[in-house]
């Protein structure tokens, strides 16, 4: 199994299902603990953004795949979309801001982040890390 596809309702209680499925997929493919932790966090942010900002009842599509030496997570919603941020480092908002940290957090938890969105066309967030294999118990680092 090199690809896992999920479809979840845009409700917060289903985010745990996606994170759990990702964890199982990562375990089967011997993903290093730091990669699992960082990608799980980034996946949670991507799902939270889709739930909060898409403003649609349509399901959120999630794909988790091995692509060469990387593990790639794609989160797609069919919501209202937005002008995609410019490429490059994304700044954190002011410490007093109520939100706006999601993409900056995802970027810092991943080796790559791509955001494809436009008003009225939904959003595709593609994020991932180059794979660092988990050390087997009893082997030298």
Secondary structure by P-SEA (a helix, b strand, c coil): ccbbbbbbcccccaaaaaaaaaaaaaaaacccaaaaaaaaaaaaaaaaaaaccccccbbbbbbbbbcccbbbbbbbbcccccccccccbbbbccccccccaaaaaaaaaccbbbbbbcccbbbbbbbbccccccccccccc
